[in-house]
Amino acid sequence: MADRVRLEAFIPAGTGINMSFQKESDMKIHDGKPFCDIPAREFGKTGIKVTVTGLGGEGILRTYGKEEDAEKMIMEAVGQGIGYFDCARAYAGSEMYYGLVWSKYPKERAGIFQAGKSAGRTCREALADLDQTFMNMKIDYLDLWQIHDVRTEEELRMISGPGGALDAFCKARSEGKTRFIGVTGHYDPGVLEKAIREWPVDSVMMPINPVETLPGGFMSSALLAALERGIAVIGMKVLGASHYILPEVGITPELLIRFALSQPITVAVIGCSNGAHARSLAEAGRNFTPLTREEQQKIVGIFRPYAERLSFYRRSI
């Protein structure tokens, strides 16, 4: 982001930010199997659990032509005990990367929670996407299939109206092609809240970060709606596409993940570019301890003056 806000230049002395938070360069990395299991949380009312940290669809997964590196990264995540794996039709070669791995290691695929997404707005488009997803990923079911990136009231009406994509998602769930269905959004909190309240979804994916705690953010409306319904919450934009990472003032990837997991969510997903990133993500889950209310407030205070610029992935607060 060319005009990235350098927050440390505006933070006065005496803010009380704990500078002893572990820096990115100090994150513990080890080879082989994890020392202990990554904690898991209930996935809404489904009766199953997923690990608190999951592999997001960004990073190397959102590329083409990097099959060998992508396979290594995915298998590192599996080996580290990460259980939630994100994907989408719109994420470049991600589905084909997964297909390369799961076709070789079907037992590993059976042991993880695989999510997918479709941005199709009609029933026909969504079902065509699902068929293509199965072909690309070389699987015959998803654990979670999500209506991707819902932004406007018009899209809400199209998706839920006659011949809309919601029919395809409900049909796929009833036929066992996906165990659960969900909705994702990062543009308009009000639109996503309406989808949560009106659609029979099992989960929602939304931004979970310090910016979203402020009035008008996703955590002040859409998250509350999800909690009222008891559905699973998948946190994305946790690192703000890395724009929120400011080690100079203690804002590290670990701290932002801790912040997300200190909220009432199910899993935080982070994109990884290599095996070292996957190991660090797993370690963040294993070592998670909740932030105190005071620590959270101090972090939010750093971001508050720049919230509108930092919510670059949606319309203004």
C-alpha positions as semicolon CSV with decimal commas, in nm:
position;residue;x (nm);y (nm);z (nm)
1;M;0,000;0,000;0,000
2;A;0,185;0,306;-0,128
3;D;0,046;0,550;0,129
4;R;0,072;0,316;0,424
5;V;0,014;0,502;0,749
6;R;0,328;0,488;0,962
7;L;0,152;0,483;1,297
8;E;0,468;0,482;1,508
9;A;0,541;0,838;1,395
10;F;0,223;0,957;1,568
11;I;0,239;0,756;1,893
12;P;0,348;0,969;2,187
13;A;0,560;0,841;2,470
14;G;0,373;0,696;2,764
15;T;0,098;0,520;2,572
16;G;0,147;0,213;2,786
17;I;0,189;-0,024;2,492
18;N;0,374;-0,332;2,609
19;M;0,695;-0,328;2,407
20;S;0,789;-0,674;2,529
21;F;0,548;-0,844;2,288
22;Q;0,744;-1,094;2,082
23;K;0,867;-0,949;1,754
24;E;0,818;-1,122;1,421
25;S;1,190;-1,204;1,394
26;D;1,176;-1,377;1,734
27;M;0,880;-1,604;1,660
28;K;0,967;-1,958;1,758
29;I;1,013;-2,192;1,462
30;H;1,099;-2,559;1,487
31;D;1,118;-2,857;1,253
32;G;0,907;-3,169;1,267
33;K;0,581;-3,223;1,452
34;P;0,437;-2,953;1,678
35;F;0,516;-2,967;2,049
36;C;0,145;-2,974;2,130
37;D;-0,191;-2,953;1,956
38;I;-0,331;-2,624;1,835
39;P;-0,638;-2,541;2,046
40;A;-0,976;-2,588;1,879
41;R;-1,308;-2,408;1,914
42;E;-1,665;-2,506;1,840
43;F;-1,766;-2,427;1,483
44;G;-2,092;-2,256;1,569
45;K;-2,376;-2,501;1,632
46;T;-2,243;-2,770;1,396
47;G;-2,108;-2,996;1,670
48;I;-1,755;-2,999;1,532
49;K;-1,439;-2,810;1,626
50;V;-1,169;-2,646;1,417
51;T;-0,824;-2,518;1,510
52;V;-0,811;-2,155;1,621
53;T;-0,564;-2,065;1,345
54;G;-0,631;-2,159;0,983
55;L;-0,452;-2,130;0,652
56;G;-0,593;-1,835;0,460
57;G;-0,634;-1,809;0,085
58;E;-0,381;-1,531;0,030
59;G;-0,002;-1,561;0,014
60;I;0,134;-1,821;-0,224
61;L;-0,211;-1,970;-0,275
62;R;-0,315;-1,661;-0,468
63;T;-0,058;-1,715;-0,744
64;Y;-0,010;-1,927;-1,053
65;G;0,279;-2,151;-1,153
66;K;0,426;-2,213;-0,807
67;E;0,308;-2,568;-0,761
68;E;0,615;-2,703;-0,582
69;D;0,635;-2,419;-0,331
70;A;0,259;-2,422;-0,272
71;E;0,261;-2,796;-0,207
72;K;0,542;-2,759;0,045
73;M;0,359;-2,482;0,226
74;I;0,028;-2,671;0,241
75;M;0,195;-2,987;0,367
76;E;0,388;-2,788;0,627
77;A;0,058;-2,649;0,752
78;V;-0,087;-3,001;0,770
79;G;0,220;-3,130;0,950
80;Q;0,205;-2,847;1,200
81;G;-0,148;-2,941;1,297
82;I;-0,343;-2,661;1,128
83;G;-0,689;-2,800;1,060
84;Y;-0,874;-2,524;0,873
85;F;-0,788;-2,455;0,506
86;D;-0,938;-2,165;0,311
87;C;-0,986;-2,137;-0,065
88;A;-1,201;-1,966;-0,330
89;R;-1,273;-1,985;-0,700
90;A;-1,144;-1,627;-0,725
91;Y;-0,806;-1,700;-0,564
92;A;-0,587;-1,753;-0,871
93;G;-0,443;-2,108;-0,872
94;S;-0,539;-2,193;-0,514
95;E;-0,788;-2,467;-0,599
96;M;-0,545;-2,639;-0,831
97;Y;-0,268;-2,621;-0,572
98;Y;-0,494;-2,797;-0,326
99;G;-0,590;-3,050;-0,593
100;L;-0,225;-3,132;-0,646
101;V;-0,184;-3,202;-0,274
102;W;-0,510;-3,378;-0,189
103;S;-0,484;-3,611;-0,489
104;K;-0,152;-3,732;-0,349
105;Y;-0,257;-3,735;0,017
106;P;-0,627;-3,826;0,046
107;K;-0,590;-3,931;0,411
108;E;-0,462;-3,587;0,500
109;R;-0,751;-3,423;0,317
110;A;-0,996;-3,642;0,511
111;G;-0,849;-3,516;0,836
112;I;-0,879;-3,143;0,774
113;F;-1,160;-2,889;0,731
114;Q;-1,163;-2,761;0,371
115;A;-1,351;-2,443;0,291
116;G;-1,434;-2,303;-0,052
117;K;-1,619;-2,006;-0,195
118;S;-1,823;-1,902;-0,497
119;A;-1,900;-1,547;-0,609
120;G;-2,175;-1,671;-0,839
121;R;-2,494;-1,479;-0,774
122;T;-2,738;-1,712;-0,950
123;C;-2,811;-2,075;-0,874
124;R;-2,673;-2,183;-1,210
125;E;-2,348;-1,987;-1,169
126;A;-2,289;-2,114;-0,818
127;L;-2,349;-2,479;-0,906
128;A;-2,114;-2,446;-1,204
129;D;-1,853;-2,303;-0,969
130;L;-1,896;-2,595;-0,730
131;D;-1,846;-2,848;-1,008
132;Q;-1,530;-2,665;-1,115
133;T;-1,407;-2,652;-0,755
134;F;-1,445;-3,028;-0,721
135;M;-1,262;-3,082;-1,048
136;N;-0,978;-2,847;-0,958
137;M;-0,934;-2,969;-0,603
138;K;-0,987;-3,336;-0,690
139;I;-1,235;-3,385;-0,408
140;D;-1,604;-3,474;-0,396
141;Y;-1,723;-3,260;-0,105
142;L;-1,639;-2,946;0,090
143;D;-1,663;-2,900;0,463
144;L;-1,775;-2,540;0,413
145;W;-1,896;-2,366;0,098
146;Q;-1,936;-1,989;0,126
147;I;-2,120;-1,718;-0,065
148;H;-1,824;-1,497;-0,143
149;D;-1,782;-1,122;-0,088
150;V;-2,139;-0,997;-0,055
151;R;-2,132;-0,618;-0,084
152;T;-2,465;-0,458;-0,170
153;E;-2,837;-0,473;-0,102
154;E;-2,887;-0,555;-0,469
155;E;-2,664;-0,860;-0,432
156;L;-2,859;-0,967;-0,125
157;R;-3,181;-0,957;-0,323
158;M;-3,031;-1,138;-0,622
159;I;-2,874;-1,415;-0,414
160;S;-3,184;-1,483;-0,204
161;G;-3,441;-1,426;-0,478
162;P;-3,587;-1,680;-0,725
163;G;-3,308;-1,864;-0,904
164;G;-3,051;-1,704;-0,674
165;A;-2,729;-1,856;-0,547
166;L;-2,871;-1,925;-0,201
167;D;-3,080;-2,203;-0,357
168;A;-2,761;-2,367;-0,486
169;F;-2,592;-2,351;-0,147
170;C;-2,889;-2,497;0,037
171;K;-2,922;-2,769;-0,228
172;A;-2,553;-2,858;-0,202
173;R;-2,580;-2,887;0,175
174;S;-2,890;-3,105;0,160
175;E;-2,723;-3,333;-0,098
176;G;-2,403;-3,372;0,104
177;K;-2,181;-3,188;-0,142
178;T;-2,091;-2,954;0,140
179;R;-2,134;-3,014;0,510
180;F;-2,200;-2,649;0,591
181;I;-2,266;-2,320;0,416
182;G;-2,154;-1,967;0,498
183;V;-2,129;-1,611;0,378
184;T;-1,830;-1,376;0,358
185;G;-1,799;-1,000;0,333
186;H;-1,554;-0,720;0,398
187;Y;-1,719;-0,422;0,228
188;D;-2,034;-0,318;0,413
189;P;-2,104;-0,428;0,774
190;G;-2,475;-0,354;0,739
191;V;-2,515;-0,572;0,431
192;L;-2,328;-0,861;0,593
193;E;-2,535;-0,826;0,911
194;K;-2,853;-0,857;0,707
195;A;-2,725;-1,174;0,538
196;I;-2,637;-1,322;0,877
197;R;-2,983;-1,251;1,016
198;E;-3,184;-1,358;0,711
199;W;-2,996;-1,651;0,552
200;P;-2,974;-2,009;0,689
201;V;-2,593;-2,005;0,705
202;D;-2,372;-2,198;0,945
203;S;-2,088;-1,946;0,944
204;V;-1,973;-1,599;0,849
205;M;-1,630;-1,470;0,750
206;M;-1,556;-1,106;0,831
207;P;-1,266;-0,873;0,914
208;I;-1,148;-0,906;1,274
209;N;-0,885;-0,652;1,371
210;P;-0,847;-0,338;1,588
211;V;-1,001;-0,111;1,323
212;E;-1,325;-0,311;1,322
213;T;-1,394;-0,256;1,692
214;L;-1,473;0,109;1,632
215;P;-1,829;0,241;1,572
216;G;-1,950;0,143;1,228
217;G;-1,709;-0,151;1,206
218;F;-1,787;-0,518;1,148
219;M;-1,727;-0,607;1,510
220;S;-1,981;-0,353;1,633
221;S;-2,266;-0,493;1,421
222;A;-2,211;-0,804;1,208
223;L;-2,017;-0,989;1,478
224;L;-2,295;-0,926;1,730
225;A;-2,552;-1,063;1,485
226;A;-2,345;-1,379;1,437
227;L;-2,314;-1,429;1,811
228;E;-2,689;-1,386;1,854
229;R;-2,748;-1,658;1,597
230;G;-2,476;-1,882;1,738
231;I;-2,303;-1,935;1,403
232;A;-1,929;-1,979;1,354
233;V;-1,718;-1,668;1,294
234;I;-1,409;-1,684;1,072
235;G;-1,179;-1,388;1,116
236;M;-1,004;-1,246;0,808
237;K;-0,801;-0,928;0,741
238;V;-0,638;-1,000;1,076
239;L;-0,309;-0,843;0,966
240;G;-0,469;-0,589;0,732
241;A;-0,278;-0,738;0,437
242;S;0,034;-0,683;0,652
243;H;-0,025;-0,306;0,656
244;Y;-0,103;-0,319;1,030
245;I;0,228;-0,479;1,128
246;L;0,444;-0,226;1,312
247;P;0,711;-0,407;1,516
248;E;0,865;-0,076;1,617
249;V;0,569;-0,014;1,847
250;G;0,500;-0,373;1,939
251;I;0,234;-0,438;1,672
252;T;0,357;-0,774;1,541
253;P;0,176;-1,051;1,353
254;E;0,156;-1,247;1,678
255;L;-0,006;-0,958;1,861
256;L;-0,265;-0,905;1,587
257;I;-0,346;-1,277;1,588
258;R;-0,374;-1,265;1,968
259;F;-0,607;-0,968;1,934
260;A;-0,829;-1,155;1,687
261;L;-0,838;-1,472;1,896
262;S;-0,920;-1,268;2,207
263;Q;-1,254;-1,187;2,039
264;P;-1,551;-1,430;2,040
265;I;-1,459;-1,588;1,707
266;T;-1,401;-1,947;1,595
267;V;-1,088;-1,929;1,382
268;A;-0,850;-1,665;1,245
269;V;-0,723;-1,731;0,891
270;I;-0,391;-1,595;0,768
271;G;-0,236;-1,635;0,422
272;C;0,114;-1,784;0,414
273;S;0,386;-1,754;0,151
274;N;0,613;-2,037;0,267
275;G;0,662;-2,311;0,521
276;A;0,819;-2,079;0,777
277;H;0,504;-1,865;0,773
278;A;0,289;-2,177;0,821
279;R;0,501;-2,283;1,118
280;S;0,471;-1,937;1,272
281;L;0,094;-1,942;1,220
282;A;0,067;-2,278;1,393
283;E;0,289;-2,156;1,676
284;A;0,070;-1,849;1,725
285;G;-0,227;-2,080;1,773
286;R;-0,043;-2,313;2,011
287;N;0,093;-2,029;2,223
288;F;-0,224;-1,819;2,231
289;T;-0,309;-1,644;2,555
290;P;-0,594;-1,390;2,564
291;L;-0,514;-1,021;2,579
292;T;-0,656;-0,836;2,876
293;R;-0,925;-0,577;2,821
294;E;-0,671;-0,304;2,897
295;E;-0,422;-0,441;2,642
296;Q;-0,691;-0,455;2,377
297;Q;-0,797;-0,098;2,445
298;K;-0,439;0,026;2,412
299;I;-0,402;-0,148;2,077
300;V;-0,731;-0,006;1,950
301;G;-0,617;0,338;2,063
302;I;-0,318;0,324;1,830
303;F;-0,537;0,252;1,528
304;R;-0,832;0,478;1,614
305;P;-0,708;0,806;1,454
306;Y;-0,641;0,631;1,122
307;A;-0,934;0,390;1,112
308;E;-1,088;0,520;0,789
309;R;-0,763;0,499;0,593
310;L;-0,680;0,159;0,740
311;S;-1,017;0,006;0,647
312;F;-0,899;0,013;0,285
313;Y;-1,082;-0,310;0,205
314;R;-1,427;-0,158;0,247
315;R;-1,618;0,164;0,213
316;S;-1,550;0,433;0,471
317;I;-1,664;0,395;0,831
